[in-house]
Every structure is written in structure tokens, then in C-alpha cells.
């Protein structure tokens, strides 16, 4: 499973870095959320979120399609989320507040 996850992660990093303007600010979080299930979360600068999602979401949809096709060949289900650093901070704050 780790080998497949690494291959998918490398693909996603390669594609994202080529499309965005500020790759130094990009983070990619990977979580195995179940057996043969992986979630990728791209955290980017706000302007890069718009670039990677693309007009009407077409760019993100294309990336997801290729990612899912590659994962399905290995019997793995994947999901990909794209957030800005600000959105990620808000989500973490809500999660910690809900945990208290």
C-alpha cells in the first residue's frame, strides 16, 4: 500500500508544482483513511487554489480523474481536496473547538 501511495503522491506533487505559481508554499498531506483508501489534501496559497481548481473546476476534475484511474489499477480508492492555508487554519480551529 505504501508503494502505491508514494507513486500517487509523487504524481500529484509533480502535476501541482507544474501548474501553480508558488510551489514553495504548497503542502501535500496524505492520510490512509481505511484499508485501500487514501486522502490527499493540497494546501496552497490562495491564488494557487484558483489556478489548480481551474475554470468551472475543470483542472481539478482532470487531476482527480487521472489520480483515481491510477489508484483503481492498484485497487485503491482516493480522494483529493484543495484548500488555501487560510481555509485549512479555519478547519483546524473548528475541529479543535469541537473537540473541547
C-alpha positions as CSV (number, residue, x, y, z in Angstrom):
1,X,0.0,0.0,0.0
2,X,2.8,2.4,0.8
3,X,4.4,2.0,-2.6
4,X,1.1,2.8,-4.3
5,X,0.6,5.8,-2.0
6,X,4.1,7.1,-2.7
7,X,3.6,6.8,-6.5
8,X,0.2,8.6,-6.3
9,X,1.8,11.3,-4.1
10,X,4.7,11.8,-6.4
11,X,2.3,12.2,-9.4
12,X,0.2,14.7,-7.6
13,X,3.2,16.7,-6.5
14,X,4.6,16.8,-10.0
15,X,1.4,18.0,-11.6
16,X,0.6,20.5,-8.9
17,X,4.1,22.1,-8.9
18,X,4.0,22.5,-12.7
19,X,0.6,24.3,-12.5
20,X,0.9,26.7,-9.5
21,X,2.9,29.9,-9.1
22,X,4.1,29.4,-5.5
23,X,5.2,25.8,-5.1
24,X,7.4,26.7,-2.1
25,X,4.2,27.5,-0.2
26,X,2.4,24.2,-1.2
27,X,1.9,21.4,1.2
28,X,0.6,17.9,0.5
29,X,-0.9,15.9,3.3
30,X,-1.6,12.2,2.8
31,X,-3.8,10.1,5.1
32,X,-4.7,6.5,4.8
33,X,-8.3,6.7,5.9
34,X,-9.1,3.0,5.7
35,X,-7.9,-0.2,4.1
36,X,-7.1,0.7,0.5
37,X,-8.4,4.2,0.9
38,X,-6.2,7.3,0.7
39,X,-7.0,11.0,1.1
40,X,-4.7,13.7,-0.4
41,X,-5.0,17.3,0.7
42,X,-3.3,20.0,-1.2
43,X,-2.8,23.2,0.8
44,X,-1.8,26.1,-1.3
45,X,-1.5,29.9,-1.5
46,X,-5.0,31.4,-2.2
47,X,-4.1,32.5,-5.7
48,X,-2.8,29.0,-6.5
49,X,-6.1,27.4,-5.3
50,X,-7.9,29.2,-8.1
51,X,-5.3,28.1,-10.6
52,X,-5.4,24.5,-9.6
53,X,-9.2,24.3,-9.5
54,X,-9.4,26.0,-12.9
55,X,-12.3,27.5,-14.7
56,X,-15.5,25.7,-13.6
57,X,-13.3,23.1,-11.8
58,X,-12.1,21.5,-15.0
59,X,-8.4,21.4,-14.0
60,X,-9.1,19.8,-10.6
61,X,-11.5,17.4,-12.1
62,X,-9.0,16.3,-14.7
63,X,-6.3,15.8,-12.0
64,X,-8.8,13.8,-9.9
65,X,-9.7,11.6,-12.8
66,X,-6.1,10.7,-13.6
67,X,-5.4,10.1,-9.9
68,X,-8.4,7.9,-9.4
69,X,-7.7,5.9,-12.6
70,X,-4.1,5.2,-11.4
71,X,-5.3,4.3,-8.0
72,X,-8.0,2.0,-9.2
73,X,-5.5,0.0,-11.2
74,X,-4.0,-0.9,-7.8
75,X,-7.4,-1.5,-6.1
76,X,-7.1,1.7,-4.1
77,X,-9.7,4.5,-3.6
78,X,-8.5,8.0,-3.5
79,X,-9.9,11.5,-2.8
80,X,-8.3,14.8,-3.3
81,X,-9.1,18.1,-1.5
82,X,-7.7,21.5,-2.4
83,X,-7.6,24.2,0.3
84,X,-5.8,27.5,0.9
85,X,-3.7,27.9,4.0
86,X,-6.4,30.2,5.4
87,X,-9.1,27.6,4.8
88,X,-7.0,24.9,6.4
89,X,-6.4,27.0,9.5
90,X,-10.1,27.7,9.9
91,X,-10.9,24.0,9.6
92,X,-8.3,23.1,12.2
93,X,-9.6,25.7,14.5
94,X,-13.2,24.4,14.1
95,X,-12.0,20.8,14.7
96,X,-10.1,21.8,17.9
97,X,-13.1,23.9,19.2
98,X,-15.4,20.9,18.6
99,X,-13.1,18.6,20.4
100,X,-13.2,20.8,23.6
